Amino acid sequence: MEIWLVRHGTTSANLEGRIQGTLEFPLSPLGREEASSLAYRLKDQAFSAFLSSNLLRTRETSRIIASLRKSPTPIYLPLLQEYFWGIIEGLTRKEIGEKYPRLMRELQQDFHHTVIPGAEGLDRLFKRVKIFYDLMSRFEETGKFRKPLLVVSHGRFLQAFLLYFLKYDPAEFWPFPLHPSSLTILESDFSKKWRLKLFNDTCHLKNSRQP
């Protein structure tokens, strides 16, 4: 089975450097342009299913992709939502430094593993990731998903899924940053083969106005 992972298009929060988390931000004009470029790239690719986070920026990205396709239509899943960042959600790094200077110093030392008050936490994030992984494994077992699966989600969730899928230790360095509207392709039989076929590809954005 192939799993095609897409990060949503750019939002105003991305451009401002804000921690979005589960807050609702629409795509910016640039984000809609990026999603349209990706939609054109994917328009002739057949998929067995199309799954998306239910947050606004992923719904908009998915709808733009779906607009050039007849099927399948997106299925929106809360499971694929972005990480909840607790007290720093909605803030820029400057604002975090002003409100929580000690926390900001810890984040600068280790952004991925710092404990943030009120945040989802890595244990809960990876519980969601495992549920999604197990769902993909069950799809593979049915033998019905011969075409790739398309998944539109968020930067931190997708990074965590890549770590889990490729059997990296999440307690170590996270080496998988993802650009908005990028495409990453995984392949697995969920028994002995786990392969990263394409990572963070943005060739479809070469004519877009990237930030």
N, C-alpha and C positions, 0 to 999 in steps of 0.2 A: 504494500500500500504506500502511495505517496501522499504526504500532507503538505499542502501549500499554505504557508503562513504569511499573512499580510499585516503590517502595522498600519493603523489608521493614518489619514492625511494630516497635514500640519494644521494646528489651531492657533488662535490668537495667544492662548496660554503658552504654547510651544515657543512662539516668537518672543514672548515676554520672559521666558525662562521660569514659568510658574509650575509648581508641582500640581498636576491635575488630579491624579488619583481617581476617585469616583465622582468628582464634581463634573457637572455638565458644561462642556464647551463645544460650540459648533465648529465645523471646519472654517478656516479662513479662506479668502479667495484663492490664495496659493494652495491650500489644502484641497480645495475642490478641483483646481487645475491638475494637481498631482494625481488625485483619485481618477480623474478622467483619462489621464495618460496611462495609468495602470489598467483601467477598464478596457481601453483600446488594445493593450497588450494581451489581455486575457479573453477577449471577445470570442475567439475561435477555439479556445481550450474547453474541452468537455470535462465536467466534474460530476462525481457521484452524489455529492451533497455540498451545501454551502452554509457554514456556521459562522455566527458573528456574536460578539458582545452586544448587549442591549443598551450600552451607553450611547449618547447622542452622536459623538464623533465617529464611532464605529458604525452606527446605523447609517449615517450619511455616506460614509465611504462605501459601505456595502450596497446601498441603493444606487450609487453612481456606477459601481461595477455591474450590478444587475440590470441597469438601464440599457446596456448593449447586448443583453443576453435574453434568451427565451426561458431557460431553466438551468439549474434549479434556482428557486427563489431563496433568499436568506432566511435562516432560522435563528432567532435571537435568543441567546442564552446568558443569564446572569452569571453562570459559572465562568465565563470568559472575561468578566469585568476586570478593570485595572486594580492594582493593589491599593488598599486604603492607607493613606499616609498619616492619619491621626492629626496632631496639632499643627503639622507643617503643610497640610493640604491647602492648596490655593495660594501659597506664598512663593515669592522668589527667594533666591539664595541671599540677596541683600536683606530682605525682610526677615528671613529666618535669623540672620546674624544680629539684626537689631532687637528682635523679640527674645531670641533664645541663643545668646552668644556661646554658652558652653556646649549646647547641642550642636551648633554649627561647627565648632571646632572638632567635635567627634565625627560629624558627617564628613568633614574634609579629610579626616584620617581614614575612614572606612564607611563609605556611603551605603553600601549594601547590607552591612551587618550591624550598624548602630541601632540600638533599641530606642524607638521613638514613642513617646507617650501617646496612647490611644490608637496606635497604628495596628493594622491587621496582624503583623508579625510573620516571620518566615515559616513557622510551623503551619499556620493556617493557610498561607499562600500555597505551600507545597501539598497540603491536603487537597486543595482545589486542583492543582496540577496533576496529582495522582488520579483523581476522579476522571479528569479529562483524558489522561493517558489510558486508563482502563477502558474508557468508552471507545477510544480509537482501537484498542486491542480487540474489543468485542466486535467492532465493525469488521476488522480484518478476519476474524474467525468465521463470520457468516459467509465469506467468499463472494458477497454481492457488491463490494465496493472495489471494482476493478479499475475505475477511473479515479483520478486524484480527488482528495477532499480539500476544499477551500475553506480557510479559517481566517477571519478578520478579528484582530484583538489589539492589545496594548503592549507598549514597550516592556514593562517589568514582568507582566504575566508571560509574554512570549520568551523573554530571556530565561525565566525560571523553567518554562517548559523545555527549552533547548537543553538546559543543564540536566534536567531529569531524563530526557529522552536519550542524550548522549552519555549519560552516566558520569557526569562531572560531580565533584563534591561541592555543594552550594556553600559550604563553610569557607571555601577558598575563593580565589579571584573569579569574578563574573566576566567572561571574555566576549560576550555577545551583544554589544550595543546595536540597536536597530534604527535605521533612518525612517522617518515618516513615509508611508506608501511604498516601503521596500517589500521585496519578495524573497522568501526563504523556503527552500524545498527540502523536506525530510523523506526518507524511505525506510520502511521497516516491515519485517514479517512478524515482529513481536515475539520471536523465539530465539533467533541467533543472528539477526542482521539489523543493525541500526546505522543509518548512513546520512550524512549531511551532503546533499547534492548541490545545493546553491545557498549562498548566505548573503543576506542584506543587499540584494541586487537592486540597483536603481537605474539601469540603463534606459528604462522607459521614461525617465525624468530628464533626459539630456536636453530637451527643448523647453522644460519648465523653468520658471524663475525660482531657483532654490535659494533659501535664506543664507 
